[in-house]
């Protein structure tokens, strides 16, 4: 969760006026604070472009009508934040993302105007390979080279132990952002842009490895509105075969199988769940040890129970995918949920849908 004060979290459950900020950074260097009437920011770990935004405004001057307007708009960026106001008049806000402005639409006479954007992964993704591209070296080095190829001044933070990779090539018209994600996956990691517009390379935490950051509780003083619960064995695996796929090598491809060998696990390899392996292939894996390491990291998420739910709570703009939250239902049932996606409103509405994964009962 984005760092906030305890006072901030307490305020979310109280009757208060939210504060939202939308700032437009035009390509000509000008900065404009946009007066807006609504909109939202959606954050979804399951999407290659993690954050998207929609902003509604009554200001028809935002619609680019002349070549000069268009020049200032193409490539412009939006920075969006939401927070709370306190009784003493002070405010505390957190960022919701930095977005490339992709579309401005509306009635040029009467409005309203709608602005839509995507987080900065889209800049890397759209800059398709114009010649065959090869990545070598290490995971962090290869990802950094791919990102700075399109955004030379990008801020990049690695939170993983760097590891060497074998050569990996992409064809003309290949997607460089998918290349970044492919390289990150060899280390059992993911790469994304956070709320500050910084590229992060990190391993997605398991439900049991992190402490809850927020309580979604029913009853007086809580932020709980409603919830559903689900469980399925679809896309749950108890073994991972990691394999090198370098067809040009003179030797046979290397591979390794790692299985859930915990007899107490519901997905135990030799238990009632049966044998359900999945396969991961990459030419960046050149040794059995590398395959074993990649398979071990992949298994952490592959064997996670495919359980989760849909929650509705009072909006918490500081939330991040991967955060663990404690949910207390009206029945008194207590659960831990890991956040997968959510949508933050940019108006005074209280609807804040959250989709979670890896839910478990909280003892």
Secondary structure, 3 states (H helix, E strand, C coil): CCCCCHHHHHHHCCCCCEEEEEEEECCCCCEEECCCCEEEEEEECCCCCCEEEEEEECCHHHCCCCHHHHHHHCCCEEEEEEEEECCCCCEEEEEEEEEEEEEEEECCCCCCEEEEEEECHHHHHHCCCCCCEEEEEEHHHHHHHHHHHHCCCCCEEECCCCCEEEEEEECCCCCHHHHHHHHHHCCCCEEEECCCCCEEEECCCCHHHCCCCEEEECCCCCCEEEEEEEEECCCCCCEEEEECCCCCCCCCCCEEEEECCCCCCCCCCCCCCCCCEEEEECCCCCCHHHHHHHHHHHHHHHCCCEEEEEEEECCCCCCCCCCEEEEECCCCCEEEEEEEEEEEECCCCCCCEEEEEEEEECC
